[in-house]
Each structure stands twice: as structure tokens, then as C-alpha cells.
């Protein structure tokens, strides 16, 4: 376990149990979501690579509009 994780766990020990459970559930959900994302990305790697290639080719041909953050 990393030193930073050890620090986080040490701080959690001083938090009320209900808050510990809430934070633990949040962390478990995040880990599960990361695992789902990794599995999905791996399962669709070829399609994703093709899509990125298509977008880059479209951009090189000037077919993509620049993103204006102020208009979002």
C-alpha cells in the first residue's frame, strides 16, 4: 500500500463510522467503474482505434470545427 493511501486510511479512522461507510462505498464504486471502463475499452480497442484514426483524418482534411470553450 502506498504512503498516501496509508495517510488517507489513518485520517479515515478519526471520521465517524457512518462517514467511513459512505466514503468506502464511494471508493468501491469508483474502483468498480474503473474496472468496467478498462474492460469495455479493451473489448472495443480496435473500434476505438479506428474511430480515432477517422477523426484525426477528418481533422487533417479540415472537416472538424474548432472547439470554442466560451460557447459551451
CNS distance restraints for C-alpha pairs under 8 A (distance, minus, plus):
assign (resid   1 and name CA) (resid   5 and name CA) 6.48 0.50 0.50
assign (resid   1 and name CA) (resid   6 and name CA) 6.86 0.50 0.50
assign (resid   2 and name CA) (resid   6 and name CA) 6.29 0.50 0.50
assign (resid   3 and name CA) (resid   7 and name CA) 6.26 0.50 0.50
assign (resid   4 and name CA) (resid   8 and name CA) 6.31 0.50 0.50
assign (resid   5 and name CA) (resid   9 and name CA) 6.17 0.50 0.50
assign (resid   6 and name CA) (resid  10 and name CA) 6.11 0.50 0.50
assign (resid   7 and name CA) (resid  11 and name CA) 6.29 0.50 0.50
assign (resid   8 and name CA) (resid  12 and name CA) 6.19 0.50 0.50
assign (resid   9 and name CA) (resid  13 and name CA) 6.39 0.50 0.50
assign (resid  10 and name CA) (resid  14 and name CA) 7.40 0.50 0.50
assign (resid  11 and name CA) (resid  15 and name CA) 7.10 0.50 0.50
assign (resid  12 and name CA) (resid  20 and name CA) 6.33 0.50 0.50
assign (resid  13 and name CA) (resid  20 and name CA) 7.82 0.50 0.50
assign (resid  15 and name CA) (resid  19 and name CA) 6.32 0.50 0.50
assign (resid  15 and name CA) (resid  20 and name CA) 6.24 0.50 0.50
assign (resid  16 and name CA) (resid  20 and name CA) 6.27 0.50 0.50
assign (resid  17 and name CA) (resid  21 and name CA) 6.14 0.50 0.50
assign (resid  18 and name CA) (resid  22 and name CA) 6.26 0.50 0.50
assign (resid  19 and name CA) (resid  23 and name CA) 6.10 0.50 0.50
assign (resid  20 and name CA) (resid  24 and name CA) 5.94 0.50 0.50
assign (resid  21 and name CA) (resid  25 and name CA) 6.03 0.50 0.50
assign (resid  22 and name CA) (resid  26 and name CA) 6.26 0.50 0.50
assign (resid  23 and name CA) (resid  27 and name CA) 6.21 0.50 0.50
assign (resid  24 and name CA) (resid  28 and name CA) 6.12 0.50 0.50
assign (resid  25 and name CA) (resid  29 and name CA) 6.06 0.50 0.50
assign (resid  26 and name CA) (resid  30 and name CA) 6.21 0.50 0.50
assign (resid  27 and name CA) (resid  31 and name CA) 6.19 0.50 0.50
assign (resid  28 and name CA) (resid  32 and name CA) 6.15 0.50 0.50
assign (resid  29 and name CA) (resid  33 and name CA) 6.10 0.50 0.50
assign (resid  30 and name CA) (resid  34 and name CA) 6.16 0.50 0.50
assign (resid  31 and name CA) (resid  35 and name CA) 6.25 0.50 0.50
assign (resid  32 and name CA) (resid  36 and name CA) 6.22 0.50 0.50
assign (resid  33 and name CA) (resid  37 and name CA) 6.08 0.50 0.50
assign (resid  34 and name CA) (resid  38 and name CA) 6.12 0.50 0.50
assign (resid  35 and name CA) (resid  39 and name CA) 6.14 0.50 0.50
assign (resid  36 and name CA) (resid  40 and name CA) 6.04 0.50 0.50
assign (resid  37 and name CA) (resid  41 and name CA) 5.98 0.50 0.50
assign (resid  38 and name CA) (resid  42 and name CA) 6.05 0.50 0.50
assign (resid  39 and name CA) (resid  43 and name CA) 6.06 0.50 0.50
assign (resid  40 and name CA) (resid  44 and name CA) 6.16 0.50 0.50
assign (resid  41 and name CA) (resid  45 and name CA) 5.56 0.50 0.50
assign (resid  41 and name CA) (resid  48 and name CA) 7.78 0.50 0.50
assign (resid  44 and name CA) (resid  48 and name CA) 6.13 0.50 0.50
assign (resid  45 and name CA) (resid  49 and name CA) 6.04 0.50 0.50
assign (resid  46 and name CA) (resid  50 and name CA) 6.20 0.50 0.50
assign (resid  47 and name CA) (resid  51 and name CA) 6.18 0.50 0.50
assign (resid  48 and name CA) (resid  52 and name CA) 6.20 0.50 0.50
assign (resid  49 and name CA) (resid  53 and name CA) 6.19 0.50 0.50
assign (resid  50 and name CA) (resid  54 and name CA) 6.14 0.50 0.50
assign (resid  51 and name CA) (resid  55 and name CA) 6.20 0.50 0.50
assign (resid  52 and name CA) (resid  56 and name CA) 6.12 0.50 0.50
assign (resid  53 and name CA) (resid  57 and name CA) 6.09 0.50 0.50
assign (resid  54 and name CA) (resid  58 and name CA) 6.14 0.50 0.50
assign (resid  55 and name CA) (resid  59 and name CA) 6.09 0.50 0.50
assign (resid  56 and name CA) (resid  60 and name CA) 6.13 0.50 0.50
assign (resid  57 and name CA) (resid  61 and name CA) 6.31 0.50 0.50
assign (resid  58 and name CA) (resid  62 and name CA) 6.35 0.50 0.50
assign (resid  58 and name CA) (resid  63 and name CA) 5.16 0.50 0.50
assign (resid  58 and name CA) (resid  64 and name CA) 6.35 0.50 0.50
assign (resid  59 and name CA) (resid  63 and name CA) 5.46 0.50 0.50
assign (resid  59 and name CA) (resid  64 and name CA) 5.05 0.50 0.50
assign (resid  68 and name CA) (resid  72 and name CA) 7.04 0.50 0.50
